[in-house]
Amino acid sequence: MLAEMISAMLAGLGLFFVGVKFIGSHFKQMSGRGFRLLVARAVARPWQSVLLGVVAGALTQSTNAVTFILTSMNAAGLISVRQAIPIVTWANVGTSALVLVATVDIHIPVLLLLGGVGLAFYLDVEKSSRWRHPAGALLGIALLFLGLQFIKNGAAPLRELQEVRLWLQLAGQYGVLLFLAGAAITLVLQSSATVSVIAVAMTHIGLLSMEQTAIVIYGAGAGSAASLWLMTTNLHGTGRQLALLQIGFKLIAALLMVLLLVLEHALGVPLVLALVRQVSEQVSLQAAWVFLLYQVVGALAVTVLGQRLVRWLHQLSPPSVQETLSQPQYLYEQALDDAETALDLVEKEQLRLLGHLPDYLSHIDAARGVAPVAVRVGDRAVAGKVDEFLAVLMHNGQDRQGLDRMLNLQARNRLLHDLRDGLVQLDESLQATRALDSVGGPVQAVVQRMGEAMHFLLLTLHDGAQTCAAQDLALLQALASDRSDTMSQLRQKALQEAAHASQTTLAALFGATTVFERLVWLVRGYTQLLPQQPALKD
């Protein structure tokens, strides 16, 4: 008898977990790009963000999934933390849909759904890219509710076991045990909604009282916060702010609901439990309403905090240096409405990127606030956004003058990309060459001179791009003139002075001079694209 009950419950749990997994994974696949487009449109109006959050939570049944999708969108600059907060917050309320539906007897519809989905799979519907994910999601729904039915049927006889009655009596006296049990199970299952559905099922068969189920639900919320904390230890900066929001949401809601439960139990004040008893006479439905109220209380608390919450999140997890460097300082979407202003902003952004180039040479003793690697990664991200900005401008259509200027800026952006790659290669070559030669050796002296020369040339390029004065551009043209003869002389001199150096060292040095020569050519090309300002008359 006991073995049969346990087997039925384990089978039910297995089907339930497979169903949850299918629902989450297939709905996420269905909502990937479409969800991002919806988010981009919904953030314009707060009520749309709230509605989208509820729907996203109901479909994915995973607030963590919604959080991480929005985190990736924030990292890509598609949405701000402030805009994402309503969606993340109200996605928690959306997860209540599964708990509420689990209280309804839909045994026959579930069997019919399972039969229909099975027929669809027999007809190879899952091989269709269009219907694969909807069929998988429907299969997940059918398996989930079938698993719940197994759990209810298997657990029902447990009410008659003396050991179970004693344990429940003990748990009723020490509610903290149920709270910790809910938290611990959630840590394992990674879903407070899943634990709450199972708890509601236990309430339906009379294994748990409504008060006990409420404690388990609150514990599951705290356990979900702990689970999310562990999952986001590798996140930093703005990327962690939405995760911290979810953690705070779950802890605040759990704290408030536990406090209300204690007041209601100790002082006899009619609060949450009294309210849900008025709403429904069915115990399992009362427990489901407790779960919904838990989510709504947390969502309302976060909504009331508003801008203060945004400031707190910024203080708890400020943007990292890498994030700051990866964001344009001058580009913004509204500027696209005025092409001339937009092109001016692109020039300012490119000038800022140009000013970072000297920092790519890590062996030069220059005072830098950030590591060269951080500068490189950030510049690459900003340059990509500049390309996208220019592409939108091109799509909007421009007059002849604007088109010429836009093509010029696109060409400069490509040269900036080539300069960045070349400087990374030069820096690596110079460091490798220095490592092969003895300290104070002739090759090291050559390497130092090459680095300093390129550093000076890049500083001069930045100054010239700022002024575009005729004399500055003339100086740049002279400095960036053909250096083939100079490089040949440098190689010959290094060969004479470093006769003792190994072939590997000399090969590395010659490779560095080749990269140096190409960079000079790129600087010359960039200089030719700069618009020359008329010379001032005395």
Buried (B, 14 or more C-beta within 10 A) or exposed (E): EEEEBEEBBEBBBEBBBBBBEBBBBBBBEBBEEEBBEBBEEBBEEEEBBBBBBBBBBBBBBBBBBBBBBBBEBBBEBBBEBBBBBBBBBBBBBBBBBBBBBBBEEBEEEBBEBBEBBEEBBEEEBBEEEEBBBBBBBBBBBBBBBBBBBBBBBBBBBBEEEEEBEEEBEEBBEEBEBBBBBBBBBBBEBBBBBBBBBBBBBBBBBEBBBBBBBBBBBBBBBBBBBBBBBEBBEEBBBBBBBBBBBBBBBBBBBBBBBBEBBEEBEEEEEEBBBEBBBEEBEBBBBBBBBBBBBBBBBBBBBBBEBEEEBBEBBBEEBBBBBBBBBBBBEBBEEEBBEEBEEBBBBBBEBBBBBBBBBBBBBBBBEEEBEBEBEBBBBBBBBBBBBBBEBBEEBBEEEBEEEBBEBBBBBBBBBBBBBBBBBBBBBBBBBBBBBBEBBEEEBBBBBBBBEBBBBBBEBBBBBBBBBEEEBEEBBBBBBEBBEEBEEBBEEBBEEBBEBBEEBEEEBBEBBBBBBBBBBBBBBBBBBBBBEBEBEEEEEE
